[in-house]
């Protein structure tokens, strides 16, 4: 089942900076995204409920597939070359948030994929498909 139009999380590189004492803390960017994600979850409670219901049927392994939609100027230069925009280091935050929201242990995530796509809407967002592997 697909969860649509999820706000894109920050990169792990920017999510947990090191403080003065050497400990890590949540960045302002991550805290802001968590608020945005929480708002998205409230607006999409029905879809989340359907995913929870489907996933509650058995404890099997999961596949999580992510499609990241970025504005063209964020991922391509004016002459069409790819910009340096990692999406793989956004996966951990996104997978943790989705599995937490759907009440699934993230250790059951067995496989998955991700890809970048130019957004036709002019906004950045991601879609996530959660399905059973076997």
GROMACS elastic network, one bead per residue, 0.5 to 0.9 nm:
[ bonds ]
;  ai    aj funct       b0    kb
    1    47     6  0.87085   500
    1    50     6  0.82422   500
    1    51     6  0.62934   500
    1    54     6  0.84504   500
    1   128     6  0.82481   500
    1   129     6  0.53870   500
    1   130     6  0.55024   500
    1   131     6  0.62743   500
    2    47     6  0.82147   500
    2    51     6  0.81221   500
    2   127     6  0.67752   500
    2   128     6  0.55507   500
    2   130     6  0.64305   500
    2   131     6  0.86976   500
    3     6     6  0.72183   500
    3    44     6  0.83286   500
    3    47     6  0.67787   500
    3    48     6  0.72877   500
    3    51     6  0.83080   500
    3   126     6  0.86730   500
    3   127     6  0.57021   500
    3   128     6  0.51551   500
    3   129     6  0.62249   500
    3   130     6  0.79575   500
    4    44     6  0.87020   500
    4    47     6  0.88404   500
    4   125     6  0.83977   500
    4   126     6  0.67681   500
    4   128     6  0.65274   500
    4   129     6  0.85482   500
    5     8     6  0.87885   500
    5    40     6  0.82998   500
    5   124     6  0.86355   500
    5   125     6  0.53332   500
    5   126     6  0.54399   500
    5   127     6  0.56114   500
    5   128     6  0.86058   500
    6     9     6  0.87883   500
    6    37     6  0.70381   500
    6    40     6  0.67293   500
    6    41     6  0.85414   500
    6   125     6  0.54713   500
    6   126     6  0.50686   500
    6   127     6  0.60849   500
    6   128     6  0.78587   500
    7    33     6  0.74130   500
    7    36     6  0.69739   500
    7    37     6  0.62603   500
    7    40     6  0.76039   500
    7   124     6  0.72066   500
    7   126     6  0.62959   500
    7   127     6  0.89215   500
    8    33     6  0.78734   500
    8    37     6  0.87180   500
    8    68     6  0.74578   500
    8    69     6  0.86788   500
    8    90     6  0.78624   500
    8    94     6  0.78504   500
    8   124     6  0.68328   500
    8   125     6  0.52012   500
    8   126     6  0.58944   500
    9    12     6  0.87338   500
    9    15     6  0.88808   500
    9    29     6  0.86959   500
    9    30     6  0.72745   500
    9    33     6  0.60734   500
    9    34     6  0.81896   500
    9    37     6  0.84893   500
    9    90     6  0.60125   500
    9    91     6  0.82718   500
    9    93     6  0.66195   500
    9    94     6  0.64017   500
   10    13     6  0.81026   500
   10    14     6  0.65090   500
   10    15     6  0.62227   500
   10    29     6  0.66800   500
   10    30     6  0.62160   500
   10    33     6  0.72570   500
   10    89     6  0.85502   500
   10    90     6  0.61430   500
   10    93     6  0.79463   500
   11    14     6  0.53846   500
   11    15     6  0.61667   500
   11    30     6  0.87938   500
   11    86     6  0.77366   500
   11    87     6  0.75565   500
   11    88     6  0.84660   500
   11    89     6  0.55160   500
   11    91     6  0.84764   500
   11    93     6  0.82423   500
   12    16     6  0.67965   500
   12    89     6  0.55332   500
   12    90     6  0.60555   500
   12    91     6  0.86544   500
   12    92     6  0.77558   500
   12    93     6  0.74217   500
   13    16     6  0.71150   500
   13    17     6  0.78431   500
   13    89     6  0.74806   500
   13    90     6  0.89033   500
   14    17     6  0.65097   500
   14    26     6  0.89869   500
   14    27     6  0.69080   500
   14    29     6  0.74462   500
   14    30     6  0.78690   500
   15    25     6  0.82145   500
   15    26     6  0.59530   500
   15    27     6  0.52045   500
   15    28     6  0.80479   500
   15    29     6  0.67031   500
   15    30     6  0.53038   500
   15    31     6  0.86112   500
   15    93     6  0.88123   500
   16    24     6  0.56983   500
   16    25     6  0.53008   500
   16    27     6  0.56049   500
   16    30     6  0.79435   500
   17    23     6  0.84388   500
   17    24     6  0.56431   500
   17    25     6  0.60440   500
   17    26     6  0.69526   500
   17    27     6  0.63174   500
   18    21     6  0.79678   500
   18    22     6  0.56665   500
   18    23     6  0.55773   500
   18    25     6  0.66353   500
   19    22     6  0.52667   500
   19    23     6  0.53606   500
   19    24     6  0.57484   500
   19    25     6  0.68343   500
   20    23     6  0.73212   500
   21    24     6  0.87325   500
   26    29     6  0.80571   500
   26    30     6  0.60882   500
   26    31     6  0.65127   500
   27    30     6  0.51965   500
   27    31     6  0.63097   500
   27    32     6  0.85659   500
   28    31     6  0.50891   500
   28    32     6  0.60080   500
   28    33     6  0.85140   500
   29    32     6  0.51717   500
   29    33     6  0.61958   500
   29    34     6  0.86830   500
   30    33     6  0.50012   500
   30    34     6  0.60994   500
   30    35     6  0.86823   500
   31    34     6  0.50895   500
   31    35     6  0.64155   500
   31    36     6  0.87217   500
   32    35     6  0.52461   500
   32    36     6  0.63021   500
   32    37     6  0.86455   500
   33    37     6  0.59207   500
   33    38     6  0.84138   500
   34    38     6  0.60354   500
   34    39     6  0.86017   500
   34    97     6  0.87198   500
   35    38     6  0.50535   500
   35    39     6  0.62979   500
   35    40     6  0.86429   500
   36    39     6  0.51368   500
   36    40     6  0.62303   500
   36    41     6  0.86606   500
   37    41     6  0.60921   500
   37    42     6  0.86900   500
   37    97     6  0.84029   500
   38    42     6  0.63456   500
   38    43     6  0.87608   500
   39    42     6  0.51718   500
   39    43     6  0.63713   500
   39    44     6  0.86674   500
   40    43     6  0.51589   500
   40    44     6  0.61375   500
   40    45     6  0.85588   500
   41    44     6  0.50295   500
   41    45     6  0.58186   500
   41    48     6  0.74822   500
   41   101     6  0.80333   500
   42    45     6  0.53396   500
   42    46     6  0.89090   500
   43    46     6  0.82271   500
   44    47     6  0.55238   500
   44    48     6  0.62689   500
   44    49     6  0.86218   500
   45    48     6  0.50626   500
   45    49     6  0.59732   500
   45    50     6  0.86688   500
   46    49     6  0.50202   500
   46    50     6  0.63434   500
   46    51     6  0.87948   500
   47    50     6  0.51467   500
   47    51     6  0.63821   500
   47    52     6  0.86831   500
   48    51     6  0.51271   500
   48    52     6  0.61336   500
   48    53     6  0.85634   500
   48   101     6  0.75328   500
   48   102     6  0.65850   500
   49    52     6  0.50292   500
   49    53     6  0.60729   500
   49    54     6  0.86274   500
   49   102     6  0.77202   500
   50    53     6  0.50712   500
   50    54     6  0.62375   500
   50    55     6  0.86126   500
   51    54     6  0.51609   500
   51    55     6  0.60824   500
   51    56     6  0.84908   500
   51   102     6  0.67677   500
   51   130     6  0.76967   500
   51   131     6  0.89256   500
   52    55     6  0.51264   500
   52    56     6  0.59510   500
   52    57     6  0.89571   500
   52   101     6  0.84083   500
   52   102     6  0.50292   500
   52   103     6  0.69089   500
   52   104     6  0.81864   500
   53    56     6  0.52416   500
   53    57     6  0.70183   500
   53   102     6  0.87895   500
   54    57     6  0.58927   500
   54    58     6  0.85320   500
   54   131     6  0.88790   500
   55    58     6  0.65501   500
   55    59     6  0.77569   500
   55    60     6  0.86378   500
   55    62     6  0.89766   500
   55   102     6  0.78898   500
   55   103     6  0.86603   500
   55   104     6  0.76156   500
   55   130     6  0.86790   500
   55   131     6  0.79874   500
   55   132     6  0.78767   500
   56    59     6  0.73792   500
   56   103     6  0.85465   500
   56   104     6  0.82999   500
   59   104     6  0.88237   500
   59   108     6  0.79824   500
   60   108     6  0.69349   500
   60   132     6  0.65303   500
   60   133     6  0.73175   500
   60   134     6  0.61082   500
   61   107     6  0.85669   500
   61   109     6  0.59334   500
   61   110     6  0.55959   500
   61   111     6  0.82788   500
   61   131     6  0.85993   500
   61   132     6  0.58122   500
   61   133     6  0.54507   500
   61   134     6  0.60421   500
   62   106     6  0.87244   500
   62   108     6  0.56922   500
   62   110     6  0.54446   500
   62   111     6  0.67043   500
   62   112     6  0.81878   500
   62   130     6  0.68639   500
   62   131     6  0.56677   500
   62   133     6  0.52676   500
   62   134     6  0.77621   500
   63   108     6  0.86332   500
   63   109     6  0.58756   500
   63   110     6  0.59430   500
   63   113     6  0.81887   500
   63   129     6  0.78382   500
   63   130     6  0.58750   500
   63   131     6  0.52851   500
   63   132     6  0.59154   500
   63   133     6  0.57431   500
   64    95     6  0.76515   500
   64   109     6  0.69589   500
   64   110     6  0.82895   500
   64   111     6  0.65828   500
   64   113     6  0.67475   500
   64   114     6  0.86090   500
   64   128     6  0.67293   500
   64   129     6  0.56320   500
   64   131     6  0.66462   500
   64   132     6  0.88087   500
   65   111     6  0.83441   500
   65   114     6  0.57093   500
   65   115     6  0.85915   500
   65   127     6  0.82237   500
   65   128     6  0.56068   500
   65   129     6  0.50874   500
   65   130     6  0.67243   500
   65   131     6  0.85708   500
   66    91     6  0.82063   500
   66    94     6  0.89861   500
   66   112     6  0.77819   500
   66   113     6  0.61675   500
   66   115     6  0.66456   500
   66   116     6  0.88013   500
   66   126     6  0.67278   500
   66   127     6  0.57715   500
   66   129     6  0.65206   500
   67   113     6  0.83564   500
   67   114     6  0.55950   500
   67   115     6  0.51409   500
   67   116     6  0.61096   500
   67   117     6  0.70831   500
   67   125     6  0.85666   500
   67   126     6  0.54289   500
   67   127     6  0.52321   500
   67   128     6  0.64824   500
   67   129     6  0.86283   500
   68    87     6  0.77006   500
   68   114     6  0.73907   500
   68   115     6  0.61155   500
   68   117     6  0.60436   500
   68   118     6  0.84092   500
   68   119     6  0.84934   500
   68   124     6  0.76029   500
   68   125     6  0.61460   500
   68   127     6  0.66780   500
   68   128     6  0.87703   500
   69    72     6  0.89964   500
   69   115     6  0.86274   500
   69   116     6  0.60353   500
   69   118     6  0.55737   500
   69   120     6  0.82638   500
   69   121     6  0.89727   500
   69   123     6  0.76118   500
   69   124     6  0.53919   500
   69   125     6  0.53245   500
   69   126     6  0.56639   500
   69   127     6  0.81538   500
   70    73     6  0.80919   500
   70    74     6  0.62582   500
   70    75     6  0.66497   500
   70   116     6  0.71993   500
   70   117     6  0.63512   500
   70   118     6  0.52672   500
   70   119     6  0.50629   500
   70   120     6  0.87292   500
   70   122     6  0.77345   500
   70   123     6  0.66052   500
   70   125     6  0.68365   500
   70   126     6  0.85073   500
   71    74     6  0.54500   500
   71    75     6  0.70080   500
   71    76     6  0.87809   500
   71   117     6  0.86696   500
   71   118     6  0.58581   500
   71   119     6  0.51522   500
   71   120     6  0.77052   500
   71   121     6  0.79627   500
   71   122     6  0.53169   500
   71   123     6  0.57911   500
   71   124     6  0.59391   500
   72    75     6  0.56053   500
   72    76     6  0.57710   500
   72    77     6  0.82947   500
   72   117     6  0.86619   500
   72   118     6  0.53586   500
   72   119     6  0.66792   500
   72   120     6  0.85900   500
   72   122     6  0.78296   500
   73    76     6  0.54728   500
   73    77     6  0.64895   500
   73    78     6  0.75860   500
   73    83     6  0.88045   500
   73   118     6  0.89809   500
   74    77     6  0.79986   500
   74    83     6  0.72120   500
   74    85     6  0.77507   500
   74   118     6  0.89256   500
   75    81     6  0.83881   500
   75    82     6  0.58327   500
   75    83     6  0.50121   500
   75    84     6  0.73478   500
   75    85     6  0.64750   500
   75   116     6  0.84270   500
   75   117     6  0.87326   500
   75   118     6  0.75791   500
   76    79     6  0.77188   500
   76    80     6  0.53644   500
   76    81     6  0.54333   500
   76    83     6  0.52873   500
   76    84     6  0.88743   500
   76   118     6  0.87587   500
   77    80     6  0.51307   500
   77    81     6  0.52462   500
   77    82     6  0.63483   500
   77    83     6  0.62564   500
   78    81     6  0.75178   500
   80    83     6  0.89955   500
   82    85     6  0.82753   500
   86    89     6  0.63412   500
   86    90     6  0.76572   500
   87    90     6  0.53186   500
   87    91     6  0.69356   500
   87   114     6  0.78534   500
   87   115     6  0.79188   500
   87   116     6  0.75910   500
   88    91     6  0.53857   500
   88    92     6  0.80787   500
   88   114     6  0.75611   500
   89    92     6  0.66514   500
   89    93     6  0.82432   500
   90    93     6  0.58371   500
   90    94     6  0.64197   500
   90    95     6  0.87456   500
   91    94     6  0.50735   500
   91    95     6  0.58176   500
   91    96     6  0.83210   500
   91   114     6  0.84084   500
   92    95     6  0.52655   500
   92    96     6  0.60180   500
   92    97     6  0.84960   500
   93    96     6  0.52649   500
   93    97     6  0.61517   500
   93    98     6  0.86799   500
   94    97     6  0.51359   500
   94    98     6  0.61183   500
   94    99     6  0.85238   500
   94   128     6  0.89914   500
   95    98     6  0.51727   500
   95    99     6  0.59599   500
   95   100     6  0.82973   500
   95   106     6  0.74385   500
   95   109     6  0.86065   500
   96    99     6  0.53440   500
   96   100     6  0.59518   500
   96   101     6  0.84535   500
   96   106     6  0.66504   500
   97   100     6  0.51758   500
   97   101     6  0.60429   500
   97   102     6  0.86156   500
   98   101     6  0.50324   500
   98   102     6  0.61017   500
   98   103     6  0.84405   500
   98   104     6  0.84807   500
   98   106     6  0.89638   500
   98   128     6  0.84904   500
   98   130     6  0.88762   500
   99   102     6  0.51212   500
   99   103     6  0.58877   500
   99   105     6  0.64275   500
   99   106     6  0.57729   500
   99   109     6  0.87493   500
  100   103     6  0.50781   500
  100   104     6  0.62361   500
  100   105     6  0.74344   500
  100   106     6  0.78208   500
  101   104     6  0.78314   500
  104   107     6  0.85298   500
  104   108     6  0.75260   500
  104   109     6  0.89843   500
  105   108     6  0.58096   500
  105   109     6  0.79221   500
  106   109     6  0.54494   500
  106   110     6  0.89110   500
  107   110     6  0.75654   500
  109   112     6  0.77896   500
  110   133     6  0.75491   500
  111   133     6  0.77970   500
  117   120     6  0.89508   500
  118   122     6  0.87131   500
  118   124     6  0.89920   500
  119   122     6  0.57336   500
  119   123     6  0.64325   500
  119   124     6  0.67857   500
  119   125     6  0.82688   500
  120   123     6  0.79002   500
  121   124     6  0.82826   500
